[in-house]
């Protein structure tokens, strides 16, 4: 039974890359009251602020600490998936790379029926969200809430990587979010003066001055409340007590690609047979809820190096002092400093492979160390074909979901990953980078045939932290939400986060998730809502 009741015009569930944006934008209307519900607490932690320390957040109290079911194509391994459990969500935990995706992603969505989601229609929203250190222009904004900047102290090794990519045939590209995505260059990042910049920093902190915005932390969403196929509110657990919050107009679920379908299914929206198996009353029978799960698998090719100044020395007292006093040095690194987008398959409109270059060792999410100078070339398959599912383990809202990605279920995905590793090896031995490369640490030079590399991939591949598509835009037959992000079969409910992507974008998913928050706010403000 609820111990407290309050009523708001809008309720947003999840204060992450999209939810913080949606709540902030909706609260710009002083006549509308907005409640933002977040399961975690503050994002004000040192390992959040220091860019190079992002993996130090993993498996701590600010991490949802999720694991998949045994993956059938990865030797039955359970794959670890960190997700930010705090204000800013995974924008407070990610590697801060700002990539919007490829024009073909959005134009493809629009052609498939997602009216209003073409690249040209979305570009103004991308620009509105951004304050770019290079200034405003055709592709960039100059006065938005989200700081997007060049790295303060890019590593010389990262520049060597870019030059090596160019020498092996890639075009030089100084802006992956400009006219063309394809090519090699240094990434822009969500930093401000050497610190991480989250959606909590950009959107929530300024909005906290508004009396019509309430941010409820340490509040675990339990289920949506329904009245005659209409969402009327939500049940939340706060400090061990169940509380009910009512909604006059709309609820926006922005809990991410794992927790959004979980909340929908707990509320009776999902596959009827699956819900019945967990004794959940069916409100809307929709088998697409939790289906179509996509991600970008990534294999890191690691090399020893004779170069000086790698991230192996990032934790030295001198580097800490440089960061504290000047906001410069190794600790300002986002780790994946340089990158490239290249084609691996003929006929693809967008490059299927993204490279992420780290001037240091990266393996097993940073849980294993190599104490000598090294560098890593991450091969991220951003054009995957494989799909998986998110399902409930039980009707307990506190229990983690059962997710299976089915990585490499599509044979062409494995072919592309092997191609990516082979090219990474060539790049590592080219130009100035080739002069400082040492022993190949992973997968190891002893593995040369495609069969051997495939075996290494199945044994060690991880991912790029980009789950998506589990509540995707589509018709009632093949999707969960319509093109205005309204959930099929009920009223007063929308979804806005990476789960709504019809297909996963070619690139990092933070910027598109911010876009989803901007988009849902515009869609809601363009309607009268419910009274």
RARAMO-V469319 format. One record per helix or strand. SS is the DSSP state (alpha for helix, beta for strand). FROM is the first residue (numbers start at 1). LEN is the number of residues. If there is no record, write none. Layout:
# RARAMO-V469319
SS/FROM/LEN
SS/FROM/LEN
This chain:
# RARAMO-V469319
beta/5/9
alpha/19/8
beta/34/4
beta/41/1
alpha/46/4
beta/50/1
alpha/51/7
beta/63/1
beta/66/2
beta/80/2
beta/84/1
beta/86/1
alpha/89/4
beta/97/1
alpha/103/9
alpha/119/11
beta/130/3
beta/142/1
beta/146/5
alpha/156/12
beta/172/1
beta/183/4
beta/188/2
beta/191/2
beta/195/2
alpha/199/9
beta/213/4
beta/219/8
beta/230/9
beta/241/13
alpha/256/11
beta/269/2
alpha/272/6
beta/284/2
beta/293/2
beta/297/9
alpha/311/3
alpha/317/10
alpha/330/3
beta/336/7
beta/353/6
alpha/364/3
beta/374/8
beta/388/4
beta/402/3
alpha/411/18
alpha/431/6
beta/437/6
alpha/450/11
beta/462/2
beta/468/1
beta/473/1
beta/481/1
beta/486/2
beta/491/1
beta/493/3
alpha/498/3
alpha/510/16
